[in-house]
């Protein structure tokens, strides 16, 4: 997992869970490299305080942007997708895919958000500081709050949105391992 000087991308991806965003390089390397495997739609839009770059290593996906003039980018193996700071985005795979996310070692604030599928308004946002909270812990807390509240999933336009139904146990374990220096 994290902290390796060398690793085999697809061997590591075979052990990864959906949307894990596993840190791959030793501390002190900037930018950091995070491995993600996507076999289902990302359950939220990720918002990073700083710019990041997605690199598609395998598969086909759409990177959806909730705001801005470009709403999606179709991505295939070999593509690099620049994601500007504070741009809500999510990965929607057409088939299982593996990607790297390059982001600052000290990434600052991160958030996840959900947007109404009917009118596009932001339903809920959960923000944390990556200096004290690993991203995976933020993902788990956000999904658990969203899934646990009918109010967070109901839009003023009247649309009701389903819970993510995402099992957050793996994210919690990754976050605990990161805090303990095991990841």
C-alpha positions as CSV (number, residue, x, y, z in Angstrom):
1,X,0.0,0.0,0.0
2,X,1.4,3.5,0.8
3,X,4.9,4.4,1.3
4,X,6.5,2.1,-1.3
5,X,9.3,3.3,-3.5
6,X,8.2,0.9,-6.2
7,X,4.9,-0.9,-6.8
8,X,2.9,-2.5,-9.6
9,X,-0.1,-0.5,-10.4
10,X,-2.5,-3.3,-11.4
11,X,-1.4,-5.6,-8.6
12,X,-2.2,-2.8,-6.1
13,X,-5.4,-2.1,-7.9
14,X,-6.5,-5.7,-7.6
15,X,-6.6,-5.4,-3.8
16,X,-8.2,-1.9,-3.8
17,X,-11.8,-1.3,-3.0
18,X,-14.1,1.0,-5.0
19,X,-13.0,4.7,-4.7
20,X,-10.4,4.0,-2.1
21,X,-7.9,6.7,-3.2
22,X,-5.0,4.9,-1.7
23,X,-1.8,7.0,-1.1
24,X,1.0,5.2,-2.9
25,X,4.2,7.2,-2.2
26,X,6.2,7.8,0.9
27,X,5.5,10.9,3.0
28,X,7.5,13.9,1.8
29,X,6.8,13.4,-1.9
30,X,4.9,16.3,-3.5
31,X,2.7,15.8,-5.4
32,X,1.3,12.7,-3.8
33,X,-0.1,9.8,-5.9
34,X,-3.4,8.2,-5.0
35,X,-4.7,5.0,-6.6
36,X,-8.4,4.6,-7.3
37,X,-10.3,1.7,-8.7
38,X,-13.8,2.4,-10.0
39,X,-16.3,-0.4,-10.6
40,X,-19.4,1.7,-9.8
41,X,-20.3,5.4,-9.8
42,X,-18.5,7.5,-7.2
43,X,-21.2,8.1,-4.6
44,X,-20.5,11.9,-4.3
45,X,-18.7,14.8,-6.0
46,X,-15.2,15.3,-4.6
47,X,-14.0,18.9,-4.1
48,X,-10.3,19.6,-3.6
49,X,-9.0,22.9,-2.4
50,X,-6.0,22.6,-4.7
51,X,-5.8,21.6,-8.4
52,X,-5.4,17.9,-9.1
53,X,-4.8,15.7,-12.1
54,X,-6.5,12.3,-12.9
55,X,-4.6,9.8,-15.0
56,X,-6.6,6.9,-16.5
57,X,-4.5,3.8,-16.3
58,X,-7.2,1.4,-17.6
59,X,-10.9,1.3,-18.5
60,X,-13.4,3.9,-19.7
61,X,-15.1,6.4,-17.5
62,X,-16.8,9.8,-17.6
63,X,-15.5,12.4,-15.2
64,X,-18.6,14.5,-14.4
65,X,-18.3,18.1,-13.3
66,X,-21.2,19.5,-11.4
67,X,-20.4,23.1,-12.3
68,X,-18.7,25.1,-15.0
69,X,-18.9,25.3,-18.8
70,X,-17.6,21.7,-19.3
71,X,-19.9,19.1,-17.7
72,X,-18.0,15.9,-18.4
73,X,-14.9,14.5,-20.0
74,X,-14.9,11.0,-21.5
75,X,-11.7,9.3,-20.2
76,X,-9.9,6.3,-21.6
77,X,-6.6,4.7,-20.6
78,X,-3.8,7.1,-21.1
79,X,-5.9,10.3,-20.6
80,X,-4.9,13.0,-18.2
81,X,-7.7,15.1,-16.8
82,X,-6.9,18.4,-15.1
83,X,-9.4,19.3,-12.3
84,X,-9.2,22.9,-11.2
85,X,-9.3,23.7,-7.5
86,X,-12.7,23.7,-5.9
87,X,-14.4,22.0,-8.9
88,X,-16.9,19.4,-7.8
89,X,-16.3,16.2,-9.8
90,X,-17.0,12.5,-9.8
91,X,-16.0,9.4,-11.7
92,X,-18.7,7.5,-13.5
93,X,-17.1,4.3,-14.9
94,X,-18.5,2.7,-18.1
95,X,-16.4,-0.4,-17.1
96,X,-14.0,-1.1,-14.3
97,X,-11.2,1.4,-14.4
98,X,-8.0,2.2,-12.6
99,X,-6.8,5.8,-12.1
100,X,-4.2,7.8,-10.4
101,X,-5.0,11.2,-8.8
102,X,-2.0,13.5,-8.4
103,X,-2.6,16.0,-5.6
104,X,-0.6,18.2,-3.3
105,X,0.9,16.3,-0.3
106,X,-0.6,18.9,1.9
107,X,-3.9,19.1,0.2
108,X,-5.7,21.5,2.5
109,X,-9.5,21.4,2.7
110,X,-11.4,18.7,0.9
111,X,-15.2,18.2,0.7
112,X,-17.7,15.9,-0.8
113,X,-21.1,17.1,-2.1
114,X,-24.3,15.8,-3.6
115,X,-26.3,17.6,-6.2
116,X,-30.0,17.3,-7.1
117,X,-30.5,15.1,-10.1
118,X,-33.6,17.1,-11.0
119,X,-32.6,20.8,-10.7
120,X,-28.8,20.7,-10.1
121,X,-28.8,22.5,-6.7
122,X,-26.3,21.4,-4.1
123,X,-28.1,19.2,-1.5
124,X,-25.4,18.6,1.0
125,X,-21.6,19.3,1.5
126,X,-19.3,17.8,4.1
127,X,-15.8,19.5,4.5
128,X,-12.7,18.5,6.4
129,X,-9.1,19.5,6.7
130,X,-6.7,16.8,5.3
131,X,-4.1,17.9,7.9
132,X,-6.1,16.3,10.6
133,X,-8.6,14.0,8.8
134,X,-7.7,11.5,6.2
135,X,-9.8,11.8,3.0
136,X,-11.2,8.3,3.5
137,X,-12.5,9.3,7.0
138,X,-14.2,12.3,5.4
139,X,-15.7,10.1,2.7
140,X,-17.1,7.7,5.3
141,X,-18.5,10.4,7.6
142,X,-20.1,12.2,4.7
143,X,-21.8,9.1,3.2
144,X,-23.0,8.0,6.6
145,X,-24.5,11.4,7.3
146,X,-26.1,11.6,3.9
147,X,-27.4,8.0,4.0
148,X,-28.8,8.5,7.6
149,X,-30.9,11.6,6.9
150,X,-33.9,11.9,4.7
151,X,-33.7,15.7,5.1
152,X,-30.2,15.8,3.5
153,X,-31.4,13.8,0.5
154,X,-34.5,15.9,-0.1
155,X,-34.3,18.9,-2.4
156,X,-36.4,22.1,-2.2
157,X,-37.6,21.3,-5.7
158,X,-39.3,18.2,-4.2
159,X,-37.0,15.6,-5.5
160,X,-36.0,12.8,-3.1
161,X,-32.6,11.2,-3.6
162,X,-31.7,7.7,-2.6
163,X,-29.0,6.9,0.0
164,X,-25.6,5.9,-1.4
165,X,-25.8,2.5,0.1
166,X,-22.0,2.6,0.1
167,X,-20.2,0.4,2.6
168,X,-17.9,2.8,4.4
169,X,-16.0,0.2,6.5
170,X,-13.0,-0.1,4.2
171,X,-12.6,3.7,4.1
172,X,-12.6,3.8,7.9
173,X,-9.9,1.1,8.0
174,X,-7.7,2.9,5.5
175,X,-8.1,6.1,7.5
176,X,-7.2,4.3,10.8
177,X,-4.2,2.8,9.1
178,X,-3.1,6.2,7.8
179,X,-3.4,7.7,11.3
180,X,-1.4,4.8,12.8
181,X,1.3,5.1,10.1
182,X,0.4,1.7,8.6
183,X,-0.6,3.1,5.2
